[in-house]
């Protein structure tokens, strides 16, 4: 595991209130890496008609939820199944948990309404969250 993954895993563990060995936390890291950062994940969501949801996570107030169906719509059943197998979870359970965690993580990474656009910025944000 690289330095970025280690730091981000620790940060996500704190955000989710659990252990950084949680497979959903690692899945979040994998998605962020796969799509070129948190902004890439948000762009993928927006491209699939989830502007209101993304804006709610970046803005003040309540976060709109994601559903299993939306996760499958955005990332595809094949990708969700492949990620689920990687973590030895049923695809539906994995997709539902991803739908639960993704809004929370994005919300915590974007207190100023913007997600970090580079790994350096993401690590800086992670450090600041770990200290708080």
Secondary structure, DSSP 8 states (H G I E B T S, - for coil): --HHHHHHHHHHHHHHTS-TT-HHHHHHHHHHHHTTSHHHHHHHHHHTT-HHHHHHHHSSS------HHHHHHHH-HHHHHHHHHHTT--HHHHHHHHHHHHHHHHHHH-TTS---SSHHHHHHHHHHHHH-
